[in-house]
Amino acid sequence: MRKEDITRNTRLAFRVNRYHTWPTTHGQTVGEHTTQVMRLYVEIFGLPRSEVWLHILWHDVGEIQTGDIPYPVKRNNPTLHAEMDRLEQEARDSMGSRVYLPPLEEHERVRFKFCDLLDCAEHGQYEARLGNEYMAVIADQRNGLAAILRQMSSEDRVRATDYCMEKRILLHGVQMEKVA
């Protein structure tokens, strides 16, 4: 078996472990994360067009070659973040034409980023409820979620905020009263 048989295998890409540097009771794979992002998008914003599905489906498969760099590292190092994005794109490209990350319209990109980070918050919240105090830090994505909310249309902001209120996910600097 050659290295490329593994690093270009889209099936195996969905088995890459997330949070590998953090103590967890239940790990999460790229495949589980992808499914949760899809679920969140539909629950909050409704069924998306096919390009959004493809974007969500393939957004992390490049991590089979790069690994899953912890979010705080990328957030605190913009240069590294840009380089990791480039390397993940290069990895997706090496997997062949079947891995296509289509461009999104701006409102779709913002929705996707919200759902991507919201899955992090929900997974951390789940772990914390199981008694893993370490994951409370992962569950607390208030600042990041609030920053993305500010980029949304008012209608999308209401939908996203209502979902977070219902699931008891805190949002920093966001009015937490149900909007009628």
N, C-alpha and C positions, 0 to 999 in steps of 0.2 A: 504494500500500500504506500502510496506517495502522500506527501504533505498536502498537496493540492486536492487530493481526494477528500480531505477533511475541510480545509479552509475555503473551499469553493462549494461546499455542500449546503444547499439552502435548508434541507431538512435538519441537519445538525445545527445550523445557525440558530434555530428556534430553541435549542437546548442550552444555549449559553446562559450561565448563571449571572443574575443581577445581585447587587448588594454583597458581592463576594468578600469585600473588606469590612463588612459590618456584621456584628453578631445577630443572627436571626434564628427564630424557631422554625419558620417555614420559609425556605428560600423561594425565589421567584425566577423563572426562566424568561428569556426574551419572548418565547411563545405565549406564556401566561400573560406577560405584560401587554403584548400586542392584542390579545383577546380582550383584556380589560380596557385598553384604550378604545377599541372598537365599540365595546359595550357602552362606555361612558359617552362617546360621541353620539350614539343612537339615543340613549336615554335623555341626554340633555338637549341635543340640537336636532334630532330626527335623523332619518336615513340620508346619508350623504350620496353624492354622485360617485361614480366608479373610480374616478381619479383620486378621490380622498381615501377610498378603501385601499387602493394600491399603495398610496403613500403610507398609510398606517401600517399595512401589512409588511412592507419592506423597510421601514425606517431604521430598524436596528439590526438587520441581518449582517451588516458589515462587521458587527462586533465579534463574529466568528474569527476574524483576523486581528482585530484591535483589542479585544476584550471590552468589558464595560467599565470605562473610566468613571469613578464615582462623581456624581453630580456636583458636590461642593468643590471638587478639584477643578472641573471645567468652569463653574461659575466664577471662581476666584482667579482664574487664569485665562483671560480672553484669547491670548495668543495660542495657548495649548488647546483651548476649545475649538478655535478655527482650524488648527492643524488636525485635531481628531476628527472633525467633520470632514475634512478633505480626505483623510486616510480611510474613513468609513465609506465615503463615496467611491474611492479607488477600489476598496474591497468589493463593494457591490458591483462595480463595473467589471471586476475580474471574474465575477460569477456568471457573466454572460448576459445576453439581452433579455432573458426571462426576468431579471431583477430590474424593475423599472420604478424609479421614484419620481412620479410626475410632479410638475410644478403645481402649486395650489394658488387659488385666488387668496387675496390677503385675509379676508374674513375666515376662510377655511384654515389657513395657516395658523391664525390666532386660536381658533377653536381647537385645532389639533394640539398646539402647544399647551393649551389649558388642560385638555384631557390627558396628555402625556404626563404632566406634572401632577394632576389630580390623582392619577393612578398611584404615583409615589406616595402621596398623602394617605390615600385609602389603604394601601398596603401597610404603611407604617402604623396607621390607626388599628388595623386588624391585628398586627403583631403586638402592639401596646396593650390591646384588650386581652390578648392571650397571656399577658404578664411580662412581656419583654420590654423593660423600661428603656433599653437602649434605642428602641425604634420610635420613641416619642419625638426624638429629634427629626427623624425621617417623616413622621406624621405631620410635623409642624412646617407646612409649606405656605403659611399665611402671606408672607411678603411676596414670594414668587407668584402665587395665584392672584393676589391683589394687583400686582403689576400687569399681569396678562389681562385681567378683567378690565383694566382701564383702557386697553386697546380695542375692546369689543364694542359693537353697536349696543344701544340701550336695550334692545330686545334680547340679544344674546346674553348681556350682562344679567338681566332679570332671570333668564332660564338657568344660567350657571350659578347664580347666587341662591336661587330657590333650591336647586339640587344640593348645594353645600349646606344650606340650613337644614334641609330634610335629613341629611346624613351626619349632621353635627360636625362638619368640617369648618374650622374657624378661618376667617379671612380678615387679615389685618387692614384696618382703615376702611372697611366696607360696612355700610349700614346693614345690620342683620335682622331687619324686620321684613316679614314676608310682604312682597309687593303684589298687590291685587291685580 
